[in-house]
Amino acid sequence: MVYLTRKIEFSAAHLYHNPALSAEENRRIFGKCNNPKGHGHNYTLEVTVAGEPDPVTGMVLDLKELKEILEREIVVRMDHRFLNYEVPELKGQIPTCENIAQVIWKLLEPKITQGRLHKVRLHESPDLFAECYRNGASQA
Amino acid sequence: MSGEVKTVLGRRYRFAALHRLHSEKLSEEQNWRIYGKCNNPYGHGHNYVVEISLSGTVDPATGMIVNLTDLDNYVEREVVEAFDHKSLNEDVDAFREIVPTTENVCREIYRRLKRFPLAKLERVRVEETSNNAFEYAGEEIQDRAAVQ
């Protein structure tokens, strides 16, 4: 098995606010991320696909194709967007790294047809990230 | 593909510390041969980077596995304050008997953070320099034995 990783970047705005909680609770739990006007990050996404290299092409999947999938599914949806208001898949959720990574996993998994999606790692900053992978899959 | 999708949260912390690689169980000559310049009697230092991964349920109310303030406070207290601008050999009790190689530093950080009550520690990675990194995810065999 070979693991192939492609990295992309996108920039987006978000804010953390749960309408079911009081203003005070929101402020206490989410701190400055609760600023009502929002704030933004340069996100870095690493997508790892696992598979056996094709004996003819030597590729797990065509990187060009993966690049197009990531562009279409993630960049067009999220880049220079306000995640709370403009990404329907995040509607009703707090757009934390954990939740965005899960949305990205669900968007990408059915689209990766050569090899299989192994892991997504989403960095909100160099020091904060979330990863999604199949439980029991060996981590690469 | 079977198995549920697991989500982990990752966070990086930094500390700067001195260490000296020297084992009382070895002769001066053996120490020098094995550890080389890391055996310099006065010690030397690194800017360490600690990357931790934690798993747990993503709380629907907060979208979080664990509140970062709670996590940061815990790691700051248990690791950063304990190690930052310290001599690992002389200021940290755990390294009085064992050599503070970054393998052992990694395991000691894992031991300290495994007790974090709000999420499950999955893995600790310690970068001693940008070229040397060590990872520890617990002793799977021991864990399995504990379950049986």
Interface residues (C-beta under 8 A of the other chain):
Chain A: Y16 N18 A20 L21 I29 F30 G31 Q93 I94 P95 T96 C97 E98 N99 A101 Q102 W105 R116 R121 P126 D127 L128 F129 A130 E131 C132 Y133 R134 N135 G136 A137
Chain B: M1 S2 G3 E4 V5 K6 T7 V8 L9 G10 R11 R12 Y13 S53 V58 P60 A61 T62 G63 M64 I65 N67 L68 T69
